[in-house]
Amino acid sequence: MSVFSLKVDIVDNQFYTGEKSPLFTREEAQKARSFHSKLNGYQPTPLCDLTALAKEIGVKKVLVKDESKRFGLNAFKMLGGAYAIARLLCEKYNIDISTATFDTFRSAIKEKMTFATTTDGNHGRGVAWAAQQLGQNAVVYMPKGSAQERVDHITGLGAECIVTDMNYDDTVRLTMKTAQEHGWEVVQDTSWEGYTKIPTWIMQGYSTMADEAVDQMNAMNVKPTHVFLQAGVGAMAAGVLGYLVDVYGSDNLHSVIMEPELANCVFRSGVKGEIDNVSGDMPTIMAGLACGEVNPLGWPLMRSCTKQFISCQDKVAALGMRILGNPLGNDPRIISGESGAIGTGILGAVHYHAQRKQLMEKLGLNADSIVLLISTEGDTDVKHYREVVWEGRHPCFEG
Ligand SMILES: Cc1ncc(COP(=O)(O)O)c(C=O)c1O
């Protein structure tokens, strides 16, 4: 007989203090959103109210922010890269961010610039997009095993794209070294000693989507009780969580950070109370989350304001992709890629689990819960999306 089997490890954060960060605040988020909202094609992405799914799993609301609709780029990531490049140019040419637009920068830039970065796909696509909008160059490095479709999206925006034979974290080091040799500007979404300004701006840029979500929830007259955020290096999770705890108060939000078990550096760090990185190959299907080194800038906030950490199997994300792609009742369909669907997958895995009651209790989920999730990407690897959703790869049942 086949058995429903999905592994979801949940740990409570013993180091929770609720202490907020002055870097990731409502004020900073609104600066970023004001910049983004001046870009051509800006529109808040939908916050989908999955009423039938909420009823099925026994909570009040499941709200999913659909980032596949972000500027036609199929993921949230450009919010960070574009904002960091804008702040960098403001600093270089003494421009006020509150009035800046891409037009301002295009007329201010004196010499051709090259922006360099490492990516699993989405961040590099955002940097390539911003560079193209500004008429500048981008060089994008990707780790080994990167999907050809993700490479094509980047080269399609006029950037040079190089797939290395290294994992993500070693590729970041290679990019840094090569950029230094060539005098390129590195626009990286993780930080290290002496490299904090750009990643701070990137993280602040991500909070635009949280600011939109708060407006959308206010319009529905609801406040989230739970937020589930996925982490690669944790820049998105920290940027968004920092903003949300500033708005709602840390103690009023059951915040959970989720990762694939094959790249669970934030989870391990959460258990230890200090950064505990993962090395080697990280062959998870959640390519956007396949990072082994925690962003040190975001770590203090994740340590102080996250209530729980989750590490789960790839099959969980696959379940989430299928749930969102095949909605119940009148719920809208969301095309969610591997890294986008993990949160919905966890809700599904808990619902079908033999220990459903205990897991719901552990996560503090009940009929009053209003759960905020971010589907951070659409089908950025269409071939794999179909293998999962049509062909049933990574099934929930074993045996
Ligand atoms: C789709 C998607 N979701 C989530 C993340 C995680 O972001 P971070 O690396 O900031 O934790 C990424 C990172 O690239 C991503 O591409």
The ligand as a Gaussian input file, in Angstrom:
#p B3LYP/6-31G(d) Opt

LIG

0 1
 C       12.169000      32.438000      -6.079000
 C       13.014000      32.692000      -4.901000
 N       12.458000      32.641000      -3.692000
 C       13.178000      32.871000      -2.571000
 C       14.522000      33.156000      -2.645000
 C       15.287000      33.333000      -1.375000
 O       15.870000      34.560000      -1.231000
 P       17.150000      34.731000      -0.291000
 O       18.319000      34.142000      -0.987000
 O       17.238000      36.178000      -0.078000
 O       16.859000      33.989000       0.972000
 C       15.146000      33.215000      -3.895000
 C       16.558000      33.530000      -4.021000
 O       17.135000      33.600000      -5.066000
 C       14.374000      32.983000      -5.046000
 O       14.912000      33.021000      -6.275000

